[in-house]
Amino acid sequence: MSGDALHTYEPTDLDEMSPRQAVDAVTADIRDHHITVDGTGLFNATRHIDLLCHLAARMAADVEYQLAPNIADLPPAETLGASAGHMGRAIAHYTQALAPLITLTTTAQDMPQQKLDSLDHHSRLRIHLDDARRALAAARTALEVPRTPAAASAPTPARLPAPAIRRRA
């Protein structure tokens, strides 16, 4: 697919996938829709942020849902929480990539000095996109942790101590 083709996945599609399938789908979308130094690249970057935010929010909700009794078919809450944390790092790097991307997209690079100045912006952009890619890979890896029979069942909610009754003497 070219960088200017519309994205493949919508959040509603992601909601019908397992967490691992959803991470794979977002990873494929990011891989297929490159960040270029133009309006299309800026659109792709904001789209990637949207997909990552949706996925992180969904995983956080799945953690809460997993902690409820008798829930099956989800990875353990600890696994989902770790993956959501990596998603948060990917989101942070994508949003940090916006500043150099916007500068490169909106600043003329006709003069030699402008081209020289843009090297730092290109470097920062590449660093943030590479770090985001690594964070997304870590989110996927976290979901690959094999489930043990004990981890497959929902944890028992902790009992709260009974409130102490205060009496006046």
VOGU-3710 file (C-alpha; in Angstrom, 3 decimals, decimal comma):
1> msgdalhtye> 0,000/0,000/0,000  1,176/3,512/-0,586  1,520/6,071/2,181  -1,450/8,075/0,937  -3,957/5,191/0,904  -6,561/5,326/3,642  -5,920/3,310/6,776  -6,970/-0,295/6,977  -8,386/-0,577/10,482  -10,984/1,421/12,372
11> ptdldemspr> -11,355/1,286/16,144  -14,621/-0,643/15,776  -12,736/-3,329/13,848  -10,056/-3,463/16,551  -12,665/-3,999/19,260  -13,671/-7,288/17,658  -10,099/-8,651/17,735  -8,123/-10,246/20,523  -5,578/-7,897/22,118  -2,718/-9,576/20,224
21> qavdavtadi> -4,589/-9,415/16,907  -5,373/-5,728/17,522  -1,697/-4,932/18,220  -0,740/-6,812/15,051  -3,368/-4,895/13,041  -2,161/-1,511/14,324  1,453/-2,519/13,681  0,549/-3,473/10,102  -1,315/-0,183/9,635  1,685/1,784/10,876
31> rdhhitvdgt> 4,059/-0,204/8,683  1,855/0,301/5,601  1,271/4,041/6,105  4,649/5,718/6,393  5,335/9,062/7,984  6,460/11,285/5,142  7,428/14,944/5,411  4,211/16,301/3,919  0,508/16,593/4,638  -0,032/12,864/4,076
41> glfnatrhid> 2,665/12,011/6,599  1,115/14,371/9,112  -2,292/12,735/8,537  -0,703/9,287/8,969  1,009/10,356/12,212  -2,232/11,641/13,709  -4,033/8,510/12,541  -1,402/6,318/14,202  -1,790/8,291/17,431  -5,563/7,778/17,241
51> llchlaarma> -5,211/4,015/16,753  -2,628/3,710/19,536  -4,759/5,748/21,962  -7,782/3,608/21,186  -5,785/0,430/21,696  -4,245/1,653/24,981  -7,682/2,660/26,322  -9,124/-0,689/25,304  -6,317/-2,591/27,040  -6,758/-0,536/30,202
61> adveyqlapn> -10,488/-1,330/30,128  -9,684/-5,015/29,556  -7,470/-4,936/32,662  -10,375/-3,684/34,742  -12,703/-6,212/33,114  -10,210/-9,045/33,659  -10,097/-8,274/37,381  -13,831/-8,975/37,661  -14,668/-12,553/38,684  -15,346/-15,288/36,096
71> iadlppaetl> -13,829/-13,554/33,076  -12,230/-15,763/30,438  -10,617/-15,321/27,008  -8,437/-12,362/28,000  -4,760/-12,356/28,848  -4,018/-11,879/32,557  -4,470/-8,355/33,905  -0,719/-8,008/34,537  0,002/-8,857/30,902  -2,612/-6,429/29,604
81> gasaghmgra> -1,333/-3,735/31,957  2,252/-4,187/30,780  1,150/-4,053/27,153  -0,933/-0,915/27,788  2,134/0,712/29,361  4,165/0,020/26,233  1,298/1,485/24,174  1,560/4,627/26,271  5,259/4,884/25,402  4,441/4,476/21,696
91> iahytqalap> 1,812/7,221/21,956  4,297/9,515/23,705  6,894/9,011/20,975  4,383/9,619/18,203  3,236/12,850/19,808  6,867/13,922/20,300  7,457/13,215/16,612  4,786/15,769/15,703  6,994/18,804/16,470  9,793/17,966/14,018
101> litltttaqd> 7,286/16,617/11,485  5,258/19,831/11,553  8,427/21,919/11,246  9,619/19,871/8,278  6,192/19,961/6,654  5,623/23,694/7,022  9,124/25,158/6,588  10,636/25,775/3,168  13,884/23,941/2,565  15,100/25,799/-0,499
111> mpqqkldsld> 18,271/27,358/0,868  21,370/25,402/1,931  21,067/26,681/5,534  17,420/25,562/5,695  18,420/22,122/4,469  21,181/21,968/7,048  18,787/23,051/9,807  16,338/20,334/8,766  18,873/17,559/9,505  18,225/17,884/13,241
121> hhsrlrihld> 14,463/17,714/12,674  14,838/14,620/10,458  17,032/13,004/13,102  14,570/13,725/15,945  11,677/12,500/13,815  13,452/9,233/13,034  14,450/8,686/16,689  10,872/9,105/17,928  9,388/6,907/15,206  11,979/4,180/15,881
131> darralaaar> 11,319/4,381/19,637  7,567/4,185/19,006  8,075/1,122/16,825  10,126/-0,546/19,589  7,459/0,272/22,192  4,773/-1,241/19,972  6,895/-4,368/19,501  7,299/-4,572/23,292  3,501/-4,317/23,680  3,120/-7,258/21,309
141> talevprtpa> 5,833/-9,243/23,090  4,128/-8,669/26,447  0,987/-10,298/25,052  2,936/-13,402/24,007  3,615/-14,455/27,594  2,214/-17,979/27,902  -0,750/-18,286/30,190  -0,375/-20,676/33,083  -3,489/-22,440/34,394  -3,334/-20,281/37,539
151> aasaptparl> -2,974/-17,105/35,468  -5,816/-18,122/33,155  -8,378/-17,878/35,920  -9,454/-14,544/37,274  -7,877/-13,474/40,543  -10,032/-13,450/43,614  -10,789/-9,881/44,667  -9,047/-8,915/47,897  -11,336/-8,691/50,885  -11,493/-5,337/52,546
161> papairrra> -11,119/-5,327/56,323  -14,309/-4,656/58,200  -14,553/-1,046/59,318  -13,619/-0,479/62,922  -16,453/0,739/65,087  -15,528/3,676/67,289  -17,305/4,002/70,579  -17,234/6,903/72,915  -15,921/6,130/76,303
//
